[in-house]
Amino acid sequence: MAMRVSVLSRGTAARELSARGAQQVASQLDRARAFVADRVLPTAATWVRTAQAASGPIRQEAVRRTRLVGRALRGMDGAVVAPAPRRRWPMAAVFLGIGSAIGAAVAWVLQAGKPVQLAPYPAPPRVDDSAGMNGTGEQPASVAHDESDSD
């Protein structure tokens, strides 16, 4: 029986605490609602009115232009005239050519002063021309002598 009484008393205490917590939450909620109604909403309403007044002429111009475009698209007899599709490939080809030219120019400038290597492997070392060679490994024709002359 003692245990039953303690459970009931704890239940009553918990009920009282939850009622007190609910009252505190309700009072906080009322304060927040009053703050929003007194301070936030009037400020926001002022901002909205100012924005509407400032954008009034712009909105009127947008409506006017929209009506003019609608009239232009309807044509003479009221039928909607679709604009002809534009070809885009000529412009793409022009820009592709411009981009290629720019890329080639940049590559040319970056390679200035560097030796040109046309083969995938490095060139063999050159033979010194001061030894009578012309860079091909053979003697030039002016230096070469006929073997019949040496006898």
C-alpha positions as a printed NumPy array, in Angstrom:
array([[   0.   ,    0.   ,    0.   ],
       [   2.896,    2.355,    0.762],
       [   4.241,    1.892,   -2.69 ],
       [   0.886,    2.729,   -4.205],
       [   0.701,    5.968,   -2.271],
       [   4.169,    7.033,   -3.372],
       [   3.331,    6.327,   -7.013],
       [   0.14 ,    8.403,   -6.711],
       [   1.958,   11.248,   -5.014],
       [   4.655,   11.203,   -7.69 ],
       [   1.991,   11.218,  -10.4  ],
       [   0.312,   14.214,   -8.782],
       [   3.641,   16.04 ,   -8.495],
       [   4.436,   15.304,  -12.13 ],
       [   0.998,   16.605,  -13.157],
       [   1.556,   19.823,  -11.226],
       [   5.02 ,   20.292,  -12.756],
       [   3.719,   19.734,  -16.258],
       [   0.872,   22.214,  -15.667],
       [   3.389,   24.798,  -14.42 ],
       [   5.641,   24.128,  -17.45 ],
       [   2.688,   24.497,  -19.807],
       [   1.812,   27.863,  -18.198],
       [   5.412,   29.053,  -18.602],
       [   5.497,   27.952,  -22.234],
       [   2.14 ,   29.654,  -22.878],
       [   3.375,   32.919,  -21.333],
       [   6.602,   32.77 ,  -23.411],
       [   4.538,   32.093,  -26.54 ],
       [   2.269,   35.071,  -25.776],
       [   5.304,   37.321,  -25.321],
       [   6.807,   36.136,  -28.623],
       [   3.478,   36.644,  -30.418],
       [   3.208,   40.175,  -29.006],
       [   6.8  ,   40.979,  -30.039],
       [   6.171,   39.825,  -33.603],
       [   2.877,   41.741,  -33.8  ],
       [   4.31 ,   44.949,  -32.253],
       [   7.781,   45.156,  -33.799],
       [   8.441,   42.716,  -36.632],
       [   5.238,   43.001,  -38.673],
       [   5.117,   46.82 ,  -38.782],
       [   8.77 ,   46.977,  -39.858],
       [   8.272,   44.318,  -42.521],
       [   5.099,   46.045,  -43.766],
       [   7.024,   49.302,  -44.093],
       [   9.741,   47.556,  -46.111],
       [   7.157,   45.98 ,  -48.411],
       [   5.364,   49.295,  -48.995],
       [   8.687,   51.021,  -49.751],
       [   9.694,   48.287,  -52.196],
       [   6.32 ,   48.46 ,  -53.95 ],
       [   6.522,   52.237,  -54.253],
       [  10.083,   52.112,  -55.582],
       [   9.357,   49.364,  -58.112],
       [   6.042,   50.812,  -59.339],
       [   7.368,   52.492,  -62.508],
       [   9.507,   49.475,  -63.345],
       [   6.551,   47.103,  -62.981],
       [   4.379,   49.352,  -65.166],
       [   7.066,   49.388,  -67.873],
       [   7.336,   45.591,  -67.718],
       [   3.562,   45.244,  -68.178],
       [   3.633,   47.684,  -71.121],
       [   6.467,   45.831,  -72.84 ],
       [   4.764,   42.475,  -72.285],
       [   1.625,   43.751,  -74.001],
       [   3.655,   45.126,  -76.915],
       [   5.443,   41.809,  -77.388],
       [   2.116,   39.965,  -77.323],
       [   0.726,   42.278,  -80.009],
       [   3.835,   41.88 ,  -82.146],
       [   3.694,   38.09 ,  -81.952],
       [   0.014,   37.977,  -82.925],
       [   0.692,   39.729,  -86.219],
       [  -1.962,   41.294,  -88.412],
       [  -4.802,   38.756,  -88.214],
       [  -4.282,   37.734,  -84.616],
       [  -2.415,   34.505,  -85.378],
       [   0.737,   33.909,  -83.391],
       [   3.832,   34.214,  -85.554],
       [   6.76 ,   32.139,  -84.331],
       [  10.188,   33.608,  -85.045],
       [  12.346,   31.63 ,  -87.466],
       [  14.98 ,   29.487,  -85.755],
       [  18.439,   30.944,  -86.025],
       [  21.381,   28.964,  -87.258],
       [  24.005,   28.718,  -84.586],
       [  26.729,   26.728,  -86.339],
       [  28.249,   29.684,  -88.263],
       [  28.848,   31.541,  -85.003],
       [  30.253,   28.361,  -83.433],
       [  32.632,   27.941,  -86.374],
       [  33.803,   31.547,  -86.045],
       [  34.546,   31.163,  -82.354],
       [  36.224,   27.794,  -82.932],
       [  38.523,   29.454,  -85.476],
       [  39.265,   32.362,  -83.144],
       [  40.028,   29.954,  -80.299],
       [  42.307,   27.882,  -82.523],
       [  44.196,   30.98 ,  -83.629],
       [  44.639,   32.154,  -80.06 ],
       [  45.829,   28.691,  -78.998],
       [  48.328,   28.527,  -81.845],
       [  49.646,   32.001,  -81.038],
       [  50.08 ,   31.15 ,  -77.362],
       [  51.861,   27.89 ,  -78.218],
       [  54.15 ,   29.74 ,  -80.64 ],
       [  55.023,   32.376,  -78.023],
       [  55.653,   29.751,  -75.35 ],
       [  57.93 ,   27.741,  -77.663],
       [  60.009,   30.744,  -78.765],
       [  63.711,   30.089,  -78.196],
       [  63.318,   26.358,  -77.591],
       [  64.779,   23.82 ,  -80.04 ],
       [  62.243,   22.148,  -82.311],
       [  62.021,   18.376,  -82.   ],
       [  60.106,   16.793,  -84.859],
       [  60.977,   13.164,  -84.123],
       [  59.686,   11.315,  -81.073],
       [  63.275,   10.473,  -80.036],
       [  66.106,   12.922,  -79.407],
       [  68.369,   13.641,  -82.365],
       [  71.821,   12.024,  -82.364],
       [  74.673,   14.315,  -81.375],
       [  75.908,   16.468,  -84.243],
       [  79.396,   15.988,  -85.646],
       [  81.617,   19.037,  -85.379],
       [  81.844,   20.816,  -88.755],
       [  85.337,   22.1  ,  -87.95 ],
       [  86.682,   18.584,  -88.542],
       [  85.671,   18.816,  -92.174],
       [  82.24 ,   17.239,  -91.833],
       [  78.99 ,   18.861,  -92.922],
       [  76.771,   17.394,  -90.189],
       [  75.787,   14.276,  -92.143],
       [  78.792,   12.21 ,  -91.231],
       [  80.288,   12.592,  -94.696],
       [  82.929,   14.944,  -95.928],
       [  81.734,   17.79 ,  -98.122],
       [  82.349,   17.433, -101.855],
       [  84.919,   20.225, -101.862],
       [  87.067,   18.429,  -99.268],
       [  86.61 ,   14.891, -100.511],
       [  89.392,   13.702, -102.741],
       [  89.368,   11.091, -105.363],
       [  91.173,    7.847, -104.509],
       [  92.663,    7.716, -107.951],
       [  94.607,   10.904, -107.165],
       [  96.289,    9.342, -104.127],
       [  98.111,    6.652, -106.141]])
